[in-house]
């Protein structure tokens, strides 16, 4: 059976190349909205963090209708840390739309997602987006895409992929780089002509691979996947099996079936080959499971998701302020939440730590783990997190470390500074191109050497630089590198910070707190520009004198404290430091809070190193 009335397609691209904006216009021109209906931009970014940060984190499904054909569209994340979302949803579609920015051209994530799509023999439609940018380089970008396809060993058919030129914001597309077009009709027509219709045996026994999981408070866990064979009916008895875990086979029943229709889900009684469906009633369904009929249990192999490269330790908050702001504070709560995240995030790994109240959490990168932390604190969790550390591998008896391919786009005057710092961090120059007044530099650098560099990079380029990176395999260990050249200002007493105490502490370095902030001994309240820690008392009061004036304290001028974001805090902390995460606060602290004990431990460490 060939479903000529259906197409399944995913939109893949590098971050900020315009996927979600293009989907907005496809929904508008696909008849999803009523005429004159008020709509919001980036409607697919429904998650609160997605809207705040302007990035897509979770892959999402929608559907439009064109010429009596239903087009299922999957909007995917563009950030490299969420590549696992892209890898798993490629099993649901028959082709992809590859978006490339008309000015930036192919970027690291473009290469990653395209390589995955080509490996699965998906048809590719190349869309050069943002052609209305004043710095657009249409002809050069067209050549760069073809070079990328050749570099990734694309077949002759994939090299002949159609190329369109779009403006997602204006909602136009054309087949020629010299015409802007009037609407997205050329894109819709190309999807119908070039993306193959789903095929399968509609009379055979049911076979459906679960590629995503959703949750609803009323119906519980919801499985999402494409029907590869047979049909799925409401109240049908099914068998859930897993290709990689034969012992997990068990029976269940489908209670409700939904199909995507625009931005909503429409309940149906049955679905057949090629349909992307959501179904409820199976509380123990997981990503990678196969739903089959009870008469023929044949599990499908799930895509091999790339291994994580970065690990952090999550532990119970044991600071003096523990339990004051959070709702979930025990190790039981923490364990339950982390293992629940595994059911949805296929690229995350969680294991028990060295103590009963700590857990090792491994992910794709700093942003991958920071999004998990941010979600947990918004849900009411309190926890402590360590500095990230890379995961090494032993390959042929050689210790190897994960490498990153870094592409840096900077104004020419900052190029020397950037190259000097990347070189000091064991970076190896791969390519260099001049584009107008800006320089494109490509480096291969150890993943651990990028930790803490992004904020330094933005400062060095006065905010004008663009840096993107993606995992680029493993290489032999490059040797030790000192990546933090500053120390910390650490509170030596517990209490509330005073203007008087802060005024004399701010001469030692930038502060992270303001006046009247509760602090405890061992809490990091600022940065020491030189290596090593300094204990400071920010709670001290001015002594009373016979000639003390009423407004004496008001004359003290304090420098505005530096408010650190979660990502900046992850980059800042050292091995002997922790982040204290609560729903209302983000504090930095030393592992050993007592000043005397901490100094003794540091002295013992230095003595051991000398021996």
C-alpha positions as CSV (number, residue, x, y, z in Angstrom):
1,X,0.0,0.0,0.0
2,X,1.2,3.5,-0.9
3,X,-0.3,6.4,1.0
4,X,-0.4,9.1,-1.8
5,X,-2.5,11.3,0.5
6,X,0.2,11.6,3.2
7,X,3.8,12.9,3.6
8,X,6.0,12.8,6.7
9,X,8.8,15.3,6.8
10,X,11.2,16.8,9.4
11,X,12.7,20.2,9.3
12,X,16.4,20.1,10.3
13,X,19.0,22.9,10.6
14,X,21.6,24.6,12.7
15,X,20.4,26.8,15.6
16,X,18.8,30.2,14.6
17,X,18.6,29.3,10.9
18,X,14.8,29.8,11.0
19,X,13.1,26.4,11.3
20,X,10.4,27.4,13.8
21,X,9.6,30.7,11.9
22,X,9.2,28.8,8.6
23,X,6.9,26.3,10.3
24,X,4.8,29.3,11.5
25,X,4.3,30.4,7.9
26,X,3.6,26.8,6.7
27,X,0.8,26.6,9.3
28,X,-0.6,30.0,8.2
29,X,-0.6,29.1,4.5
30,X,-1.6,25.5,5.2
31,X,-5.1,26.6,6.4
32,X,-4.5,25.9,10.1
33,X,-5.7,29.3,11.3
34,X,-9.0,31.1,10.6
35,X,-8.9,34.2,8.5
36,X,-7.9,37.2,10.7
37,X,-7.1,34.9,13.7
38,X,-4.6,36.4,16.1
39,X,-1.5,34.3,16.2
40,X,1.8,34.4,18.0
41,X,5.3,33.9,16.6
42,X,7.2,30.7,17.1
43,X,4.0,28.9,18.1
44,X,5.8,25.5,18.1
45,X,8.1,26.7,20.9
46,X,5.5,26.0,23.6
47,X,7.8,25.3,26.4
48,X,8.4,28.3,28.8
49,X,12.2,27.9,28.6
50,X,12.1,27.7,24.8
51,X,10.2,31.0,24.6
52,X,12.6,32.7,27.0
53,X,15.8,31.6,25.3
54,X,14.5,31.7,21.7
55,X,15.6,28.1,21.0
56,X,13.9,24.8,20.3
57,X,14.6,22.2,22.9
58,X,12.1,19.4,22.2
59,X,11.0,18.0,18.8
60,X,7.3,18.6,18.1
61,X,4.8,17.4,15.6
62,X,2.2,19.3,13.6
63,X,0.3,18.8,10.4
64,X,-1.0,20.9,7.5
65,X,-3.1,20.1,4.4
66,X,-2.2,21.0,0.8
67,X,-4.0,19.7,-2.3
68,X,-5.9,17.1,-0.3
69,X,-2.6,15.8,1.0
70,X,-1.8,15.7,4.7
71,X,1.8,16.8,5.5
72,X,3.0,15.8,8.9
73,X,5.8,18.2,10.0
74,X,8.3,17.6,12.8
75,X,10.1,20.7,14.1
76,X,13.5,19.8,15.6
77,X,16.0,21.5,17.8
78,X,19.0,23.2,16.2
79,X,21.4,23.2,19.2
80,X,24.0,20.5,19.1
81,X,23.3,19.5,22.8
82,X,19.8,18.3,21.8
83,X,21.0,16.2,18.8
84,X,19.4,13.2,20.5
85,X,16.0,14.7,19.8
86,X,16.8,14.9,16.0
87,X,18.3,11.4,15.9
88,X,15.2,9.7,17.3
89,X,12.6,11.5,15.3
90,X,14.3,10.7,11.9
91,X,12.7,7.2,12.2
92,X,9.3,8.8,11.9
93,X,9.7,10.6,8.6
94,X,10.5,9.7,4.9
95,X,12.4,12.9,4.1
96,X,13.8,16.1,5.5
97,X,13.9,19.8,4.7
98,X,17.4,21.0,5.4
99,X,17.5,24.7,6.2
100,X,20.6,26.7,5.6
101,X,21.1,30.4,6.5
102,X,21.7,32.5,3.3
103,X,24.5,34.4,5.1
104,X,26.1,31.9,7.5
105,X,25.9,28.9,5.2
106,X,26.3,25.3,6.5
107,X,27.3,25.2,10.2
108,X,28.4,22.4,12.6
109,X,24.9,21.2,13.4
110,X,24.0,21.4,9.7
111,X,26.7,18.8,9.0
112,X,25.6,16.6,12.0
113,X,21.9,16.4,11.1
114,X,22.5,16.0,7.4
115,X,24.9,13.2,8.0
116,X,22.2,11.4,10.1
117,X,19.6,11.9,7.4
118,X,21.8,10.7,4.6
119,X,22.7,7.6,6.6
120,X,19.0,6.7,6.8
121,X,18.7,7.2,3.0
122,X,16.2,10.0,3.5
123,X,15.3,12.3,0.6
124,X,16.6,15.8,1.2
125,X,15.1,19.2,0.1
126,X,17.6,22.0,0.6
127,X,16.1,25.3,1.5
128,X,18.3,28.4,1.6
129,X,16.5,30.6,4.1
130,X,16.7,34.3,5.0
131,X,17.4,35.3,1.4
132,X,16.2,38.8,2.2
133,X,19.2,39.4,4.5
134,X,21.4,42.3,3.2
135,X,24.5,40.1,3.7
136,X,23.0,37.0,1.9
137,X,25.5,35.0,-0.2
138,X,23.2,32.9,-2.2
139,X,25.6,31.5,-4.9
140,X,28.4,30.8,-2.4
141,X,26.0,29.1,0.1
142,X,24.6,26.9,-2.8
143,X,28.2,25.8,-3.6
144,X,28.9,25.2,0.1
145,X,25.9,22.9,0.5
146,X,26.9,20.9,-2.6
147,X,30.4,20.6,-1.1
148,X,29.0,19.4,2.2
149,X,26.9,16.7,0.4
150,X,30.0,15.5,-1.5
151,X,32.0,15.5,1.8
152,X,29.3,13.3,3.4
153,X,29.4,10.8,0.6
154,X,25.9,11.5,-0.6
155,X,24.5,9.3,-3.4
156,X,24.0,10.7,-6.9
157,X,20.3,11.0,-6.2
158,X,20.9,12.9,-3.0
159,X,23.4,15.2,-4.8
160,X,20.5,16.1,-7.2
161,X,18.3,17.2,-4.3
162,X,16.1,20.2,-5.2
163,X,17.2,23.5,-3.8
164,X,14.7,26.3,-2.9
165,X,15.2,29.9,-1.8
166,X,13.0,31.1,1.0
167,X,12.3,33.9,3.4
168,X,10.6,32.2,6.4
169,X,9.7,35.5,8.0
170,X,8.0,36.8,4.8
171,X,6.5,33.4,4.0
172,X,7.9,33.2,0.4
173,X,9.7,30.6,-1.6
174,X,11.1,30.3,-5.1
175,X,13.1,27.9,-7.2
176,X,15.5,30.7,-8.4
177,X,17.9,32.7,-6.2
178,X,17.0,35.8,-8.2
179,X,13.3,35.7,-7.3
180,X,11.7,36.0,-3.9
181,X,8.4,34.4,-4.8
182,X,5.0,35.3,-3.4
183,X,4.1,32.4,-1.1
184,X,5.2,28.9,0.0
185,X,3.5,27.1,-2.9
186,X,6.9,26.1,-4.5
187,X,7.9,24.5,-1.2
188,X,4.6,22.6,-0.7
189,X,4.7,21.4,-4.4
190,X,8.3,20.2,-3.9
191,X,7.4,18.2,-0.8
192,X,4.6,16.5,-2.7
193,X,6.8,15.7,-5.7
194,X,10.0,14.8,-4.0
195,X,9.3,13.4,-0.5
196,X,8.2,9.7,-1.0
197,X,4.8,8.7,0.2
198,X,4.8,6.2,3.1
199,X,4.5,2.5,2.1
200,X,3.7,-0.6,4.0
201,X,1.4,-3.6,4.3
202,X,-1.9,-2.3,5.6
203,X,-3.3,-5.8,5.8
204,X,-0.3,-7.2,7.8
205,X,0.1,-7.4,11.6
206,X,0.6,-4.2,13.5
207,X,4.1,-2.8,13.9
208,X,4.8,0.7,15.4
209,X,8.1,2.1,16.7
210,X,7.8,4.6,19.6
211,X,10.0,7.6,18.8
212,X,8.7,10.0,21.4
213,X,6.9,10.2,24.8
214,X,4.4,12.7,26.1
215,X,2.6,12.9,29.4
216,X,-0.9,14.1,30.4
217,X,-2.2,14.4,33.9
218,X,-5.5,12.8,32.9
219,X,-4.4,9.8,30.7
220,X,-0.8,9.3,31.9
221,X,2.0,8.4,29.4
222,X,1.4,8.9,25.7
223,X,3.4,7.1,23.1
224,X,4.1,8.8,19.7
225,X,5.3,7.0,16.6
226,X,4.7,6.0,13.0
227,X,2.8,2.9,12.0
228,X,5.2,0.8,9.8
229,X,2.8,-2.1,9.2
230,X,-0.9,-2.9,9.7
231,X,-3.3,-0.7,11.5
232,X,-4.0,0.4,15.1
233,X,-7.5,0.4,16.5
234,X,-9.0,1.8,19.7
235,X,-9.2,-0.7,22.6
236,X,-6.9,-3.1,20.7
237,X,-4.8,-5.7,22.6
238,X,-1.1,-5.1,21.9
239,X,2.3,-6.4,22.8
240,X,5.1,-4.1,23.7
241,X,8.6,-5.3,23.0
242,X,12.1,-3.9,22.7
243,X,14.7,-5.0,20.1
244,X,17.6,-4.4,22.6
245,X,15.9,-5.9,25.6
246,X,13.9,-9.1,24.8
247,X,13.0,-9.7,28.5
248,X,10.9,-6.5,28.6
249,X,8.1,-7.9,26.4
250,X,4.6,-7.5,27.9
251,X,1.0,-7.0,26.9
252,X,-1.2,-3.9,27.2
253,X,-4.2,-2.2,25.6
254,X,-4.6,1.0,23.6
255,X,-7.3,3.2,25.2
256,X,-7.3,6.3,22.9
257,X,-5.7,7.2,19.5
258,X,-4.9,10.7,18.3
259,X,-3.6,12.2,15.1
260,X,-1.9,15.6,14.7
261,X,-4.2,18.1,13.0
262,X,-2.6,21.6,12.9
263,X,-1.7,22.6,16.4
264,X,-4.1,20.2,18.1
265,X,-4.6,16.4,18.4
266,X,-7.7,14.9,16.9
267,X,-9.1,11.7,18.4
268,X,-9.6,8.9,15.9
269,X,-10.9,5.3,16.2
270,X,-8.1,3.8,14.0
271,X,-5.0,4.6,12.0
272,X,-3.1,2.8,9.3
273,X,0.3,2.6,7.6
274,X,2.3,5.8,7.5
275,X,0.2,7.7,10.1
276,X,2.0,9.4,12.9
277,X,-0.2,8.7,15.9
278,X,-0.3,9.3,19.7
279,X,-1.8,6.6,21.9
280,X,-2.6,6.3,25.6
281,X,-3.3,3.5,28.0
282,X,0.2,2.0,28.1
283,X,1.8,3.4,31.3
284,X,5.0,1.5,30.9
285,X,5.8,2.5,27.3
286,X,9.3,3.9,26.6
287,X,11.1,5.5,23.7
288,X,12.5,2.7,21.5
289,X,9.8,0.2,22.2
290,X,7.9,-1.5,19.4
291,X,4.1,-1.9,19.6
292,X,2.9,-5.0,17.7
293,X,-0.2,-7.2,17.6
294,X,-0.2,-10.1,20.0
295,X,-0.2,-12.6,17.1
296,X,3.1,-11.4,15.6
297,X,5.8,-9.9,17.9
298,X,8.6,-8.5,15.7
299,X,10.4,-5.6,17.5
300,X,12.1,-2.9,15.3
301,X,15.6,-1.8,15.9
302,X,15.8,1.7,17.4
303,X,18.4,4.3,16.1
304,X,21.7,4.2,18.0
305,X,21.8,7.5,19.8
306,X,25.3,9.1,20.2
307,X,26.9,8.6,23.7
308,X,27.0,11.6,26.1
309,X,30.3,13.4,26.5
310,X,29.9,15.4,29.7
311,X,29.1,14.4,33.3
312,X,28.0,16.2,36.4
313,X,27.3,15.0,39.9
314,X,23.8,15.9,41.3
315,X,23.5,15.6,45.1
316,X,21.2,16.5,47.9
317,X,21.5,20.1,49.1
318,X,23.4,20.1,52.4
319,X,24.1,23.8,52.8
320,X,23.0,25.8,55.9
321,X,20.1,27.2,53.9
322,X,18.9,23.8,52.7
323,X,15.1,23.1,52.7
324,X,14.1,26.8,53.0
325,X,12.9,27.4,49.4
326,X,12.4,24.0,47.8
327,X,9.6,21.5,47.9
328,X,11.5,18.4,46.9
329,X,14.8,18.1,48.9
330,X,15.5,14.4,49.7
331,X,17.6,11.9,47.8
332,X,14.4,9.9,47.1
333,X,12.9,12.9,45.3
334,X,16.0,13.5,43.4
335,X,16.4,9.9,42.3
336,X,12.8,9.6,41.2
337,X,13.0,12.8,39.1
338,X,16.3,12.0,37.4
339,X,15.3,8.4,36.5
340,X,11.9,9.8,35.2
341,X,13.8,12.1,32.9
342,X,15.5,9.0,31.3
343,X,12.1,7.9,30.0
344,X,11.9,11.0,27.8
345,X,15.5,12.0,27.0
346,X,17.3,9.2,25.1
347,X,20.7,10.9,25.2
348,X,20.8,11.3,29.0
349,X,22.5,8.8,31.3
350,X,21.9,8.6,35.1
351,X,23.7,6.3,37.5
352,X,24.2,6.2,41.3
353,X,27.1,8.3,42.6
354,X,29.8,7.5,45.2
355,X,27.5,8.3,48.1
356,X,23.8,7.4,48.7
357,X,22.6,10.9,48.2
358,X,24.5,11.7,44.9
359,X,23.9,10.7,41.3
360,X,26.1,10.9,38.1
361,X,24.2,12.6,35.3
362,X,25.8,12.5,31.8
363,X,24.6,14.5,28.8
364,X,25.6,16.0,25.4
365,X,26.9,19.3,26.7
366,X,26.6,22.1,29.2
367,X,23.3,23.4,27.8
368,X,21.8,19.9,27.8
369,X,22.5,19.6,31.5
370,X,21.6,23.2,32.4
371,X,18.2,22.8,30.8
372,X,17.5,19.8,33.0
373,X,18.7,21.7,36.1
374,X,16.5,24.7,35.2
375,X,13.4,22.5,34.7
376,X,14.0,20.8,38.1
377,X,14.4,24.1,40.0
378,X,11.2,25.4,38.4
379,X,9.4,22.2,39.5
380,X,10.5,22.9,43.2
381,X,13.7,20.8,43.5
382,X,16.7,21.7,45.6
383,X,20.1,20.2,44.7
384,X,23.8,20.7,44.5
385,X,25.7,20.3,41.2
386,X,29.4,19.8,40.6
387,X,31.6,21.2,37.9
388,X,31.2,19.3,34.6
389,X,33.8,16.8,33.6
390,X,34.3,15.0,30.3
391,X,33.9,11.2,29.8
392,X,37.1,9.6,28.6
393,X,37.3,6.4,26.6
394,X,40.0,3.8,26.2
395,X,40.5,2.9,22.5
396,X,43.1,0.3,21.5
397,X,44.7,0.8,24.9
398,X,45.0,4.5,24.5
399,X,43.2,7.1,26.7
400,X,41.1,9.2,24.4
401,X,38.9,12.2,25.0
402,X,36.0,13.8,23.2
403,X,36.8,16.5,20.7
404,X,34.7,19.4,19.4
405,X,34.6,21.0,16.0
406,X,34.4,24.7,16.7
407,X,33.5,27.3,14.1
408,X,34.2,30.9,15.1
409,X,32.9,33.9,13.2
410,X,34.6,37.1,14.4
411,X,35.5,40.6,13.2
412,X,39.0,40.7,11.9
413,X,40.4,42.9,14.7
414,X,39.5,40.3,17.3
415,X,40.9,37.3,15.4
416,X,44.4,37.4,17.0
417,X,43.0,37.3,20.6
418,X,40.6,34.4,19.8
419,X,43.3,32.3,18.0
420,X,45.7,32.9,20.9
421,X,43.2,31.7,23.5
422,X,42.1,28.7,21.5
423,X,45.7,27.7,20.8
424,X,46.4,27.9,24.6
425,X,43.5,25.5,25.1
426,X,45.0,22.8,22.8
427,X,43.0,23.9,19.8
428,X,44.2,22.8,16.3
429,X,43.4,25.1,13.4
430,X,41.6,23.3,10.6
431,X,40.4,26.1,8.3
432,X,40.3,29.9,7.9
433,X,38.2,31.9,5.5
434,X,37.7,35.7,5.0
435,X,34.1,36.8,4.6
436,X,34.0,40.6,4.1
437,X,35.2,42.2,7.3
438,X,34.7,39.0,9.3
439,X,36.9,35.9,9.7
440,X,35.5,32.3,9.8
441,X,37.9,30.1,11.8
442,X,37.5,26.3,12.3
443,X,39.2,24.5,15.1
444,X,39.4,21.0,16.5
445,X,39.6,21.3,20.3
446,X,39.1,18.9,23.4
447,X,35.6,19.3,24.9
448,X,37.0,19.9,28.3
449,X,39.0,22.9,27.0
450,X,35.8,24.6,25.9
451,X,34.3,24.6,29.5
452,X,34.4,28.1,30.7
453,X,35.5,29.7,27.4
454,X,32.2,30.9,26.0
455,X,31.9,33.9,28.4
456,X,35.6,34.7,27.9
457,X,35.0,34.6,24.1
458,X,32.0,37.0,24.3
459,X,34.1,39.4,26.4
460,X,37.1,39.2,24.1
461,X,35.0,39.9,21.0
462,X,32.9,42.7,22.6
463,X,29.8,40.6,22.0
464,X,30.3,40.6,18.2
465,X,31.6,37.0,17.9
466,X,29.6,33.9,17.0
467,X,30.8,30.5,18.2
468,X,29.3,27.1,17.4
469,X,30.6,23.7,18.3
470,X,29.6,20.1,17.8
471,X,31.0,16.7,18.9
472,X,33.7,15.5,16.5
473,X,34.7,12.1,17.7
474,X,37.5,10.9,20.1
475,X,41.3,11.6,19.9
476,X,44.2,10.7,22.2
477,X,44.4,12.7,25.4
478,X,46.1,16.1,24.7
479,X,47.5,16.6,28.2
480,X,46.7,18.8,31.1
481,X,45.5,22.4,30.6
482,X,45.0,25.1,33.1
483,X,41.6,26.7,32.1
484,X,40.8,28.9,35.1
485,X,43.3,31.5,36.2
486,X,41.2,33.2,38.9
487,X,40.2,32.3,42.4
488,X,37.1,32.9,44.6
489,X,36.2,35.3,47.3
490,X,34.7,33.2,50.0
491,X,32.5,34.4,53.0
492,X,34.2,33.7,56.3
493,X,31.1,34.2,58.5
494,X,27.4,33.4,58.4
495,X,24.9,36.3,58.5
496,X,23.6,39.1,56.2
497,X,26.0,41.1,54.0
498,X,26.4,44.8,54.9
499,X,27.3,47.8,52.7
500,X,30.3,48.4,55.0
501,X,31.6,44.8,54.5
502,X,31.0,44.7,50.8
503,X,32.6,48.1,50.3
504,X,35.9,46.9,51.5
505,X,35.5,43.4,49.9
506,X,34.9,44.8,46.4
507,X,38.5,46.1,46.1
508,X,39.6,42.4,46.0
509,X,37.5,41.5,42.9
510,X,34.0,41.5,41.3
511,X,31.2,40.6,43.7
512,X,28.2,38.3,43.0
513,X,26.0,39.6,45.8
514,X,24.5,42.9,47.0
515,X,23.8,44.3,50.4
516,X,21.4,42.5,52.9
517,X,22.0,39.2,51.1
518,X,22.0,36.1,53.5
519,X,25.4,34.4,53.3
520,X,27.0,31.5,55.1
521,X,30.6,30.4,55.8
522,X,32.0,28.8,52.7
523,X,29.7,30.6,50.2
524,X,31.4,32.2,47.2
525,X,30.5,35.9,47.1
526,X,32.9,37.1,44.3
527,X,35.8,36.4,42.1
528,X,39.5,36.9,42.9
529,X,41.3,38.1,39.8
530,X,44.4,36.1,40.9
531,X,44.7,32.3,41.5
532,X,43.7,31.1,45.0
533,X,40.9,31.8,47.3
534,X,40.5,34.7,49.8
535,X,38.3,34.5,52.8
536,X,36.4,37.8,53.4
537,X,33.9,39.0,56.0
538,X,31.1,40.7,54.2
539,X,28.9,40.7,57.4
540,X,31.0,43.1,59.5
541,X,29.4,46.3,60.8
542,X,31.1,49.6,61.2
543,X,32.1,50.3,64.8
544,X,30.3,53.0,66.7
545,X,32.3,56.2,67.4
546,X,31.5,59.4,69.4
547,X,31.5,61.4,66.1
548,X,29.7,58.9,63.9
549,X,27.2,60.7,61.7
550,X,23.7,59.4,60.9
551,X,24.4,59.1,57.2
552,X,27.9,57.7,57.3
553,X,27.0,54.3,55.8
554,X,25.0,55.9,53.1
555,X,28.1,57.5,51.6
556,X,29.6,54.1,50.7
557,X,29.3,53.5,47.0
558,X,29.0,49.8,45.9
559,X,29.7,48.5,42.4
560,X,26.8,46.7,40.9
561,X,27.2,43.0,41.6
562,X,27.6,40.5,38.7
563,X,24.4,38.3,38.4
564,X,25.5,35.0,37.0
565,X,23.2,32.9,34.8
566,X,23.1,29.1,35.3
567,X,25.4,28.5,32.3
568,X,27.9,31.1,33.6
569,X,27.9,29.4,37.0
570,X,28.6,26.0,35.5
571,X,31.5,27.5,33.6
572,X,32.9,29.3,36.6
573,X,33.0,26.7,39.4
574,X,36.2,24.7,40.1
575,X,36.6,21.1,41.1
576,X,36.4,22.0,44.8
577,X,33.2,24.1,44.4
578,X,29.5,23.4,44.0
579,X,26.4,25.1,42.7
580,X,23.5,25.3,45.2
581,X,20.3,25.2,43.1
582,X,16.9,26.2,44.6
583,X,13.7,27.4,43.1
584,X,14.5,31.0,44.1
585,X,18.3,31.2,44.3
586,X,21.5,30.2,42.6
587,X,24.4,30.2,45.0
588,X,28.0,29.1,44.6
589,X,29.9,27.5,47.5
590,X,33.0,25.5,48.4
591,X,32.6,21.7,49.0
592,X,34.2,22.2,52.5
593,X,32.4,25.1,54.1
594,X,34.5,25.5,57.2
595,X,37.4,27.8,56.5
596,X,39.9,26.1,58.8
597,X,39.1,22.6,57.5
598,X,39.3,23.8,53.9
599,X,42.7,25.3,54.4
600,X,44.0,22.1,56.0
601,X,42.6,20.0,53.1
602,X,44.3,22.3,50.5
603,X,47.6,22.1,52.4
604,X,47.3,18.3,52.5
605,X,46.6,18.2,48.7
606,X,49.6,20.3,47.8
607,X,51.8,18.2,50.1
608,X,50.6,15.0,48.3
609,X,51.3,16.6,44.9
610,X,54.9,17.4,45.9
611,X,55.5,13.8,47.1
